[in-house]
Amino acid sequence: MPFPPEFAARYRAKGYWQDKSLAQEFAAVFRKYADRVALIDGERQFTYADLDRITDNLALNLLELGLKPLDRVVPTLPNIAEFVLLYFALQKIGAIPIAALVTHRYAEISQFVQLSGASTCVYPERQGDFEFEPMIQRIRAESRTLRYCIALPLLQELLERPATLPKARLAAISIAPTDPCIFQLSGGTTGIPKLIARTHNDYAYNSKTAAPVCGVTQDSVLLLALPIAHNLPLACPGIQGYFFQSGKVVLSPTTRPEDMFRLIEKHRVTHIKVVPALLIRLINDPAIGKYDLSSVKIIQSGGQRMQPEVRLRAHQLIPSCFVQENFGMSEGMLFFVRLDDPQEVKLETCGRPICPDDEVRLVDDEGRDVAPGEVGELTCRGPYTLRGYYGVPEYNARQFTPDGFYRSGDLMRLHPSGNYVVEGRKKDLINRGGEKISAEEIENLILSHPAVQNVACVPVPDSNLGEKMCACLVLKRGAQLEFAELVDFLKGKEIAKFKLPERMLVLDDFPVSTFGKVSKKALSEMAERDAHH
């Protein structure tokens, strides 16, 4: 979905869009900062020049294998250097990665391949006790487009084997800066995630503009424990933003607090990205007192709203740090609390957008602007916010206003300071530690169980994860179903583990709203009461 010509012209005139591919943007970065250390993974260190050389070689080997510009690639890799190297190699050949996660399984990955027409999957041999190869081969057998299945050992071989193609082959590739450089994934409420085509123009701008707002300089050291492919770790400002500033990125293969503390102390980490659930784990871990964490300046939190007491406790334990709230979406628009905002504004709000041409309207159910201070649905447009999801015109007609504002489904109000406060959401998602779960997706799966007559999945507040999912069921007459049976049934649907319900509530009937719709609000309250008994 292209930006309308008059908007594109304005974004170019104002310099937001540079009309360069990410490959061109980072070619300049890799040259300019050649000798500086860019990436650390365990004992492995890569300078900017190393990244350039290694990704040239990988890009040429991928071309020789048969990958082409605009090929879709689904990488499901953990936080390892190979992921970063693959990302920049794909940019050099103009292929488009899809921001899948290592936790995704058959249900998700087969959807991504089908929706995007992917030619390639890249995956570890195993993650925990799960073997990827049989699943990927099954998807390949069912797919018309999937041709290349690259397990991690093959990727490592392609990284190390000297390329036989001449480097001129890369220079000859032309990449349109208005083409997608990545497909991010929406937390779509309809069960199937939607593909968000982020363009080279808007994604570079997204990262460059977010970096100074987060105090990123050449001396910054970022610790990444959240999944790299997510928008926040990759581009807000993420790996891209730190590289633009010639900073350093340290990958953490785990979110175990003690492992993270060790890395912070060892590398004098200045910036950490968290979701509130991870920060809660970190500040409640007894090991926090055993390490020198005084280098930490900014803890950037996104994915869901943080309780002020978590922020205050983090500051007590790590006095050097500022916990910076942000509200971002893979669709684009980013809100950040500024480092120089007054204290009470920092504690109460999720910030404000990063670009003068970010347009925000809070509207009521009829699409009318609400009065300042009133709660409305966030609708937005701007130089790095999408104008439509990939390949779903009828869905786009509902999700975007006629004049191109994206209807986010998030409820906000304007704070007197000019910042915004998140008040909840209209859309039917459960936010489990920053991973958004579509209630409808899980409800449809549960409905296929022979004992279930009706189902509603609702969020229940959780002090660590923010929300957990409770499956509320009405069973068929005479039927019985244990919670463990339900979970086993859902595991058979091969979905990501974080989508499994963590509680179950069986009712004779569902409460309904005045419109005769099932009242999820009432169900949530019942589930919460039930959880306390």
N, C-alpha and C positions, 0 to 999 in steps of 0.2 A: 504494500500500500504506500505509494509515494506521497511525499509532502506536496501540498498544492504549490504551484509555481511561484505565487506571490510570497508565500512564506519562505520557500527555499531561497528566493532572491534576497529576502531580508536577512536570513540567517547567514548567507554568504557575505552580504555587504557589511554586516556587523563583525565578521571575522570568526563567528562560532564554527562555521564549516570551512575547513581548509582545502577541501577537495583533494585529499591525499588518502591513499589506502593505509591501513594500519601497518602494512609492510613498509611503506615509504616513511611513515611517521617514526617507526622504530629503527629503520636503517640509520636515520640521523642520530637517534639516541645511542645505538650500539657503537657508532663511530665516535661520537663526541665523548663518551664516557668509557672508552675501550678498556682502560686498565683498572677501573673500579670494580669491586665485588658486587655482583647483582643478586645472586641467588645462592642460598645455602640449604643443603639437604643432608642432614647427618654429618658425615665427614667430607662430603663432596662440596666443593666451592666452584662457582662459575663467575668469571668476570663478564662484563658486557661484551667484550670481544669473543670470549668463549661461546656465549649464547649465539652470537651472530654466525660464527664459524660452524658450530654444531647444527644449528637449525638450517643453514644453507645445505649442509650435507644431507640432513634428513629429508628436506624438501625435495632435493634431486632424486633421492632414493624412492620417495613416495611417487614422484612423477614416473620414474622408471617402472615402478610396480603397476602403474596404470591410473593413479588418481589424476583428476583434472580440475581446473578452475570451476568453482560453483558446485563441486561434489559436496554432498552432505556427509558428515562424519560424526558418529556417535561414540565419544570416548567415555568409558565408565572407569576412571582411574582414581585411586586415592591421592592424597597430598604427597606426591613425589615429584622430583625434578622432571621426570619423563613427561608428566602432564604439561608442564610449562613449556618444555622444548617442543612437544607436539603442537601446542597451541600456536607458537610463533612460526613453526614450519608450515602449518596449514595456512596461516596468514600470507606466507611468502608465495604459496601456489594459488591463493585465492579460493581455497576450499573452505567450507563453512562448518565449524564445529557446532554440536548441539549440546547444551549445558546439562547433560545427564549426570547422575550421581552414582557412586559406587554401590550405594544402597538400593538402587533400582533393580528390578527383577524382570521376568518375562513380560508381565502385563504392561509395564511402562516402556521397556526398551523396544518391544515389538510395535507399540504405538508410535514411538518416535521415528522408527525406521519407516513405517508405513506413511505417517503424516508428511515426512520430509522427503521421502524417496531416497533415503540414504544409500550410499554405495559401500560404506565402510563402517565397521565397528572396531574399537580398540578397547582392550579389557585386560584385567589381571587374570592369571590362571585361577586364582582362588582368593576369596576374601572371607576370613574366618573359616567356616566349614562349608562355604558355598563354592561350587565349581562353575565357572562361567562358560567353559567351552561347549558343553552339551546344550545349554540354553541358546547360545549364540548360533550354533549350527542348526538348531530347530527353527530359529527365526529366519536364518538364511534359506532353509528349505521352503519356507512359506512365502518368502519375499520375492518380488519380481526384480528388485533393484540391488539388493545386498550382494556384493561380489567379494569384498575383501574383509577377511576376519583376521585381525592382527592382535594376537595375544602378546602380553608384555615382553616375553623373551624375543619374539620376532621384532618388536619395536626397538628393543635394545640393540639387536643386530643391525637394524636399519640405521640406528644412530651411529654405530661404530664403524660399519663397513664403508670404506672410502667410495664416494660416488663416482660412477663412470661417465655420467652425463656432464657436459660442460656447464660451468656456472652461468654462461650466457643464456641458457634456457630459462633461468629465473627472471633475468632482466627483460626477456621477451614477453613475459606474461603481463597482460594489461588487466587491471582490476578497477572496476567502476566504483568510485567512492560512495555512490548511492546504493550499491549492492549490499546485501547483508554480510557482516563479518562474523556474526555468531547468531544462533537461535537461542535466546534465553527461553525459559519455561514459565508460563503463568501458573499461579495457583488457581486454575480455572475451576469454577463451581460446577461445571457440567460433567465432571468426572474425568474427561480426557484433557490433559494439560494442553493449552494452546501454545503455538510457537510464536515467539516474539522476534521478529527480524530486526536486529539492531544494525544500523549501517556503519560503515567505516567512519563517515563524517560525524555521526552523532555519538558513536562510542568513544572516539578519541576525545571529543569535546567533553563528554561526560566525565572521563578520568582526569583530564587536565584541569578542569574547573573545580572538581571535588578536592583535589590534592591540597591547594593552599588553605581551603576552608578547614581542613583537618590538621593544619600545622605540619604538613609534610615538606621536608627540605632534603638537601643532599646528605644530611647527617642522620636521617630517619632510618630506623631498623624496624621492619614490620614482622610480627610473628603471626603466621597463618595456621590456625588449627581448624577453622571452619572449612567446609568443602570448597576447594578452589573455584569450581565451575559456577558457583552461585555468583550473582551479580555483585554483591557487596565485596567479597574477597577478590574478585577479578578486576572490577572497574570502578568502585565507588569509595575512595580512589583505587583501592585494590592494587594488584600487581602492576597493572598498567600505569596507574597514577604515581606509584613509587618509582617505577622505571623512568617515567617522564622527568622526575625530579632527581634522578641518579641516586636514589636511595637503595636500600638493601632489603631483600625479602628472605626470611628464614621460614622454612616449611616445618610444621610439626605433624608427624604422622598420627598423633593421637591427641585426644582432648583430656588425657589424664592430668589432673592438676600438677602433680609433682614433676612429670615430664616437661610440662610447659614452664614451670618455675625454673627448672634446670636450664632450659634454653634461654629464658629471659636473662638469667644471671650471666650465662656464658657469653652471649652475643650482645649484651647491653641493649636489649630490645627497648625501643621508645614507644612503639604503637602496637596495640593488640586489637583484633576484631573479635567481638563476642555477640552471641545472642544472650538475652538475660539469663536463660537457664545455665549457660556455661559460666557466666560471671558469678552466679549464685554458688555453683560448685567450687569455683576457685576461691571465693572469700570464706567458704565454710570448711576448706581443707586445712587440717592441722599443720601440713607441711609449709604453709604460707610464711610462717615465721622463721623458717630455716634458711631462706634464700635472700640474696640481696636483689630487691626489685626496684631499687631507687632510680633506675634509668627510665622507668616507664612514665611517659608524659601523657599519653592519651589512650583511653580505652574506648573504642568506637563501638556503640551498640546499636543493632538494628534487628529487624525481623518481628519484633513485638514491643509493646510498651513496657517500660521498666518501672518498678516501684521506687519512689524516691529513697526509701530506707536502704535499698540495695546499693544505690549510688553513694549514699552517705557512708555506708559501711566500707565500701571499696576504698573511698578516699581516706577513711581512718586507717585502714590496713596498709594502703600504698599512698602515703601523703603526697608524693610527687605527681600523682595522676589526676587527670580530669576525665570523668566519664561523660563522653559526648554522645548525646542521643541523636539518632537520625531516623527519619522515616523515608524509606526508599522503596521503589518498586522496579522489578525487572522491566516493566513497560517503559520506564524512563524516569519521570520526575523524582528529584531528590530534595528532601528537606533536612537541613542540618542546624542544630544549635550552634551558634558562633562562640568562639573561645572567649570573646569579650562581652557576651550577654550578661546582664545582671544576674546575680545568684538565684533569685526566685524564678526568673524566666528560664534559667537552665534546669531548675528542678521541675518546673511544671509543663514545659512544652517539648515538642519534638522538632522545633526549629522552623526554618523558612527556606524557600527554594534558593538555588544557587545561581540562577541566571536572571538578569533583568527582564528577559523575554519569556520566562516561565509564567504562564497565566494560570491562576487558580480561581475557580468559582465553586462556592459551596451552595448547593441547591436543594430544594425540597422535592417531594415526590412528583410535583408537577413540573419540575425543571426550572422553577423560579429561584433567583438568588435569595438566600436567607439574610436577615439583618445581622450586622456585625455582633459577634458573641453568641449567636444562635447556632445550633447544631445543624449541619447539612451534609449531603454527600459530596465528597471531594470529586470534582471534575477538573481536568487539567489538559493543557497542551503546551508545546514549547519545542525548542530546537533539538531536544534529545528524547522526546516522548513520542511513542509510536502513533500512527494514524490508523492502524488496523492490524489484527493478527493475520498470520499467514494462512491463506487458503480457506477462510471461513466467512464468506461475504454475509450470510444471513445472521451469523452471530455478531459480526461487526456492526450491522445495522442497529442492534440493540445496545451494544457496548459503547458506541460513540454517538455524540450529539450530531445533528446535521452540520454544525459548523466545526466539527473535528475535535471536540473535547472528549477525552477518554473518561468514561464513567467508572470510577475505581471501586465503588461499593464500600469504600471506607468512610466512616463518619468523623467529621472534624468540626472544630469551631475556631474562629479567629480570636487570639489572645490580645488584650489591649496593647501588648508590646509589638504587635505586628507578626509575631510567631504564631504557630498553630498548635492546637491540642487535639490529639487523637481521642475520639470518644467511643470507639467501637466500630462495628461494621454492619452493613446491610447484607453483605454476601455470606452465603452459607458455608463458611470455612471454619475448620478447627485449627487453631494455631498452636501446634505442639512444639514448644522450644524453637520457634522460628520456622519449622517446616509446616507448610500449609496443607491441610488434608481436606479434600472435597467430601463433605458429608454425603452428597448425592452418589458419588462413586461407590462408597462403602455400602450405602443403603441398597443400591441396586444389586450388589453382590449378595448381601444378607437376604434380600427378598427371594433369591433363588434357592434358599434353603427350604426343604419341604415342610418343616415345622412352623415356619414364620408366616404370619398373616399380614403384619404391618411392622414397619421399622422406622425409627427416626434416630439419627446419630447427632448427639449434642455435646457441646463442650462442658466440662466440669472444671472449675478453677483448681489449679495445682500450684503449690508454693514454689516449686522448682521450675517446672516446664511452662508455667503460665496457664496452660490448659491441657487436659487429657480428654480423650474421647470416651463417651459412654454410649453404648448401643441400647436404646429403649425399644423393647419388643412387645408386640401383641402376638401371642402364639395361637395357632389353629386349635380348634376345640379338641381337647383330649391329648394334645401334643405336649411333649416335654423337651427342654433343651438346656443343657448345662453350659456354663460360660466356656469351659475348656473345649467342649465339642464345637462351639461356635468359632473359637479361635483356630482350631484345627481345620475346620471347614474353609475358613478364609485363607489359611496358609496354602491350601490346595489351589487357591486362585492365583498364586504366585505374584503377590504384590509386595511392594517394599514393606519391611517390617514396621517402620514407624507409623504405618497406616492402620495397624491392627487396633481394635478397641481395647481399652484397658479396664473397662467395667461393663456390666450388663444390668439392665433394670427391666424386669418383666411386669407388664401392667395388663389390666383387663381391657382398658381402652385409653386412648390418648386425649388429653385436654385439647379443646379447640378454641381458636380465637373467635371474635365476634363475626369475622368473615367466613367462619366454618373451616378455616385452615388449621392444621395441627399447630399448636402453639409451642414452638421450640423453646421460647423463653420460659414458659411454665415447666416444660420437661427438664430444662437445664436446672431449674430451682429444685424440682423433685429429685433429680439425680444427685444434686449437691447435698440435699438433706439425707438421702439414702447413704451417701458416702460417709457421713459423719456418724452413722449408727453402727 
